[in-house]
Amino acid sequence: MNWRDLNAFSKSLFLVMGILAAVYLWRELRPEPSNESVSKLASHMVVPPRESDLHHLAETKNETKLVESLKSPNTAVRDAATSALWKLWQSAAGPEAESRLQAGMGLLAAGHPLAAVDRFSKIIADYPEFAEAHNQRAIAYFTMEDYERSIQDCLKATELNKNHFGAWNGLGRCYLAIRRYDLALGALERALDLQPFSEENKRLIEFCKQRRRNALPQDLNNSA
């Protein structure tokens, strides 16, 4: 039978049958994915978080859950957990202490570290277990290049709150500033354990390793 002798209906019927046959053969002959390949594919898929989940995370006071969320491959989850942790830590000693802390932070942001130190010192006298007050005073001392006092406050902050990635990072920066690269590396690696996606901690750790190898003085601000 010649194709040209067929009418339009017959040609259409043959085409449909050919397509169905091709689909059947493809389904029968295609290789089945192995469990290993399926698992590998799933491991590379990041499911975007729902807005309600992010809101719940931002409002939670469960520090353990928030710290675990810092290890999430999803940036939005990590950002929400980071903000929630800072909020939790700053409010840890109650509303009055938090209000006073915010006032001291305002002085520091305005470029008055000495006045901020005085404010934070008074808070610490009233709330000696308030880790964030020690951390903020450490920042003020660091701004004044008083690294020894800053180190003492960072150590106290991390003693009171072992999850305080900010204080661990600050401690590493202080040790770098006085060229104690061995101690700096330990503090920064602890900060990276808590925030494994922190590019800043990775950069500082690499800088620290280079300085340990070379033992050459160099401005930290030019290390990038």
Residue pairs with C-beta under 8 A, 6 or more apart in sequence:
3 11
6 14
46 73
46 74
48 74
48 76
49 74
49 76
49 77
54 76
54 77
54 80
57 65
57 66
57 69
57 77
57 80
57 81
57 84
58 80
58 83
58 84
59 84
60 66
60 84
61 88
63 85
63 88
63 163
66 81
66 84
66 85
66 88
67 81
67 85
67 163
67 194
69 77
69 78
69 80
69 81
70 78
70 81
70 82
70 85
70 165
70 194
70 195
70 196
70 197
71 196
71 197
72 78
72 81
73 197
75 197
78 195
78 197
82 195
85 163
86 166
89 131
89 132
89 135
89 161
89 164
90 98
90 101
90 102
90 132
91 98
92 130
92 131
92 132
93 101
93 123
93 127
93 129
93 130
93 132
93 133
97 123
97 126
97 127
97 130
97 133
100 119
100 122
100 123
101 120
101 123
101 130
101 132
101 133
101 136
103 119
104 116
104 119
104 120
104 123
104 133
104 136
104 140
105 116
105 136
107 113
107 115
107 116
107 119
108 116
108 136
108 139
108 140
108 143
113 140
113 141
113 143
113 144
114 140
114 144
116 136
116 137
116 140
117 137
117 140
117 141
117 144
120 133
120 134
120 136
120 137
120 140
121 137
123 130
123 133
124 130
124 133
124 134
124 137
127 133
129 160
130 160
131 156
131 157
131 160
131 161
131 164
131 167
132 157
134 153
134 154
134 156
134 157
134 160
134 167
135 153
135 154
135 157
135 164
135 166
135 167
135 170
137 153
138 149
138 150
138 151
138 153
138 154
138 157
138 167
138 170
138 174
139 150
139 170
141 147
141 149
141 150
141 153
142 150
142 170
142 173
142 174
142 177
145 177
147 174
147 177
147 178
148 178
150 170
150 174
151 171
151 174
151 175
154 167
154 168
154 170
154 171
154 174
154 187
155 171
157 164
157 167
158 164
158 167
158 168
158 171
161 167
163 194
165 191
165 194
165 195
165 198
168 187
168 188
168 190
168 191
168 194
169 187
169 188
169 191
169 200
169 201
169 204
171 187
172 184
172 185
172 187
172 188
172 191
172 201
172 204
172 208
173 184
173 204
173 220
174 184
175 181
175 183
175 184
175 187
176 184
176 204
176 207
176 208
176 211
176 220
177 220
179 211
179 217
181 208
181 209
181 211
181 212
182 212
184 204
184 208
185 205
185 208
185 209
185 212
188 201
188 204
188 205
188 208
189 205
191 198
191 201
192 198
192 201
192 202
192 205
195 201
203 223
203 224
204 223
207 220
207 223
211 218
